[in-house]
Amino acid sequence: MSPNAANDVTDALAQDFVKFSVESGVLRFGEFKTKAGRLSPYFFNAGLFDDGAKLGRLGQFYARRLLASGVGFDMLFGPAYKGITLAAATAIELARLGRNVPYAYNRKEAKDHGEGGTMVGAPLQGRVVIIDDVITDGASKRESVEMIRGALAQPVAVLIALDRMERGGRDDNLSAHSAVEDFTSAYGMPVAAIATLADLMQYLRSTDDPALSAHLSRVAAYRERYGV
């Protein structure tokens, strides 16, 4: 496959994912207060992929994006809590596609009976991809990297659903980089996203729904102010 063809596949996947997220009510438009206190014109809540059909479709997007990324991997890791379901759904879809790999996840609190400890699932070994919904401050991903390295395995990439492409910090002291860029710089590993804010904006430009396209100007203004 030529590089251009690969980009076309990725672009199509991203547009399909944005459409799916909007239709599922996971990606919404309006006015939402973010963790940083900003008023965002859109909100992505992966917790609303909340039934079997949505979760199965979501796993397909994760698996296809991971395979298209070209990252070599041996297993998946899902940080508690959202990452647990996402890693499991991705592993199921990878197996359906003929790539059966183990997965593991962590508990927030160590278990003091039974098998004990904080880790559940397959032993961490080989090349590990961390699966989660988004990166905000990157804290849970950093913890995941340390847990994986602590088990003498190798974290090789992070796969998320949506990259907001947004700078951190306060309005009067914005970071020059996004959380994704900071994480990549700190740990020297790629962060792949099924879709980005740029893909979201392209969807709003191309949609035939005037109610959706009406949100483009506010999303564009938000990206102009906070985007990278």
N, C-alpha and C positions, 0 to 999 in steps of 0.2 A: 504494500500500500504506500502510495506517495505521501509526503508530508502534508500536502494540501488536502488529500483525501482524508487523512487522519483528522485534520482540523475540522473538515466538514462533518465527520461523524460526531466529534465532540460537540460542535455547535448544535447539531440536531438533537443530541442527547440533552444538552442544557436547556434548549427551548422546550422540549417535551417535558422536562422535569419542572420547569417554571409553570407551564400550563397545568400539569398535574397538581402542583402545590396550590395554585389558585383555585382550581375546581374542587379540591379537597378541603378548602377553607383553612389550610395551613399557612398560606401566604396571604396576608390581608393588607388592605390599604386604608388609610385614615390618619389618625394622630395617636402615636404611642410613645410613652416615655421609656427610654432605654435605661439600662443599668448605670450608664454614665450620666443620666439625667437629661439627655437630649430628647427633643421631640422629633421622632422619626415618622416619615410618611408611610412607612411599611413595617410589617412585623411578621417574622417567620417563627412559628412554634411547631417544632417537629413532634411534640407530644400529641398533636392533633391527628397524626397518622395513627388513628386509634381503633381500627378494626382489621380483621384478617386480610381483606382485599387490599386496603391501602398499604398495610405493612408488607404484603407480598410484592406489590408493585414497587414500593420503596426499595426493597431488597434488590430488585432487578436493576434499578438505577445505580445503586452503590456498586453492585458486582460488575456491571458493564463499564462504569467509570474506572474502577480499579483495574480491570483487564486492559482497558484502552490506555491507561497511564503508562504502561510499560514497566512499572515497578516490579522487581522480583520479590516474592514473598513466600513464606512457608506457613504462616498462621495469622490469625486476627486477634486483636485485643480490644475489648469494649470498656471504657472507663465508666464507673458507676455515676449516674444511674442510666441516663438515656443511651449511652454507648452500649449497654448490655444488650438491649433489644436490637439495636442497629447492627451490632456485630453478629448476632445470631441470625438475623434475617439475611445478612449478606452471605454468611457461610452456607445457609440453605440454598440460596440462589446459585452460588458458585458450584455447589455440589450438583445442582440440576444441570448446570452448564458443562459438567464433566471435570470440574476442578475441586475435588473434595479436600478441604484443609481444616485443621482443628481451630478452635477458638477458646479464649479464656476471658475472664473479667474479674474485677475486684469488688470487694465489699467496702463500704465506708467504715465499718467497725469490724475489728477482728472477732472471729468466732472462737469461743473458748471451749467448745466441745465438738464431738464428731471429728471431722478432718481438721478442724481448727484453722487459724490463719485468716488472711484477707483475700487470698486468691481462690478462684473457682474455675473449673474446667480443665482443659488440657495444660500440661506443663509448658511454661514459657521457654521456647527454644527456637533457634534459627532466626530467620528474618521475619520481623513482626510488623504488621500494619495496624495502627491505632485508628479505630472507627468511632466517629462522634458526629454530632449534628452541626455545630458551629465552633469557631474559636472567638472568644470574647477577650478575656485577659490572658488566656493560655495556661492558666494555673493547673487545670485537671490534666492537660496534655503533658505539662512538665512533670507532674507526679507520675503519669503513666510511663514516660521515658525512664525515670529513675527506677521504677518497679521492674521494668523490662530489663534494663541494664543490670539491676541488682540480681536478677536471675541468670545473668550471663548470656542473655539473648540479645539480639540486635534490633532496635527499633529503626525501621528504614523509611517510613512515611506516615503521614496522617491523611486520612480521607474524611472529608466533611461534606455536608449537603450544600451549604450556601456560604460563600465568602462575601461578606458585606463590603470588603475593600475599604474599610473605614479606619481612620486614624484614631489612636487612643488619646487620653489626656483630657484636660479641662479646656474649655473654649479659649481661655486666655493663655494656654500653654499646650497646644496640640503637638502630639508626636509627629515626627516626619515620616513615620512608617505605620503600617497597619499591624494588628495583632498577628496576622498570618506572616507578614514579612519579618516581624521581630522574632517569631518562633523559628522560622526558617534560618534566619541569621544566627540565632543562638545555638541551634542544634544541628545545623548543617544537613537537614533532611527536607525533602519536598512536602508541601501540603497540597493535595489535590482536592478540588471541589467539583461536585456534580454541576453546579452553576455558580455564577458570580453576580454581583450587582450589575455589571455591564450586560450580562445575559438577561437579567430582569428588565433592564431598560430597553433592550432590543425587543423583548416580548411586548412591552407596552407600546413601542413604536409600530409594531407590525400587527397588533390585534385589530380585529374588526369590531370589537366591543367598545363603543364610545365611552361607556362608564369606566372602563379600565384605562383607556388611553388618556382620559382626563387627569389621571394621576401622574403622568409622565413629567410634567413641568415641576411638580413639587419634589419628586424623586431626584430629578436632575439638579435642582437647587440644593438639595441635601447633599448630593454627591459633590457638588462644587464646593460646598463649605467644609465637608468632613472627609471626602474621599481621597484616595491615593492615586 
